[in-house]
Amino acid sequence: MAEPGHAWVIGGSSGIGYASAHYFIEHGAKRVYISARDLNKLEKAKENLGDKLSTIQVDLTQVASISAMVQ
C-alpha cells in the first residue's frame, strides 16, 4: 500500500478482486481503488461498496490503456 489505509485491487470489479476490495473497506481502509476493463462492472461495484471506493477503467493488456491510467 502506498500509504496506510489505502489499497489498489487490480481486477476488483468481480470475483476475488471484488471480495478483496469489500474486505479492505469493511476492515477500515480509508480508500480502496479498483481497476478493471468493464466500466459497467466498475460502476456496479461503486454502487455496492460506497464512498470509500474509487474506480479506474484500464485494460492491462493494452499499453495505451495503462498510459492513460497513469496520467
N, C-alpha and C positions, 0 to 999 in steps of 0.2 A: 504494500500500500504506500502511496506517495506521502500521505500524511495520516496520522492516527484517525481512525474512524471513517476513512474513505476506501472504497473498493471499486474495481472495474471488472466486470464479468463479460468475457467475450462469449457470444452465443447465448446471451442472457434472456432472450425473449421466449424461450420454451425449454422444456425438459430439465435436465440437471442444472443448466445455467440459470434458469428462472428460479428453481428451488434454492440455488445458492444466493441469488440476489434477495429473495424473500428471507432467507436465514440471516443475512447480514443486516437487513432492515429490522427484523424482529429482535435482533440481539444488539441494538444500539448504534449501528453505523450512522454517522452524520449525513453521509451522501453516498449513494451507490450509483454507479454508471454502468449501463448495459449497452452492448453493441450487438448488432445482428444485421442481416441483409434485408429482412422482411419488415417494411415500415408498418404495415397493419399489425403485425405481432408486437412490434415495439410499442405502438400506441395502446394496444390492449394491455400490455404489461404495465405501462404507466398508469392506466386507469385503475388497475387492480392493486398496484403496490404503492401508489400515492406520491406525495410531495418530496420524499427523500430520494426519489429515483429520477435520474436523468438518462435520456436515451440518445444513442449515436448510431445512425444508419451507416453501415460500412460492409463492404464485401472484401474480406481479407485475401481473396484470390485475385483481386484487381488492384494493381499499383496505383492507378488514378484514384480509386476509392479510398485507399489508405492515405494518399497525399491530401485529399480533401478533408479527411477526418482530422489529420494533424493540424491543418490550417485552422 
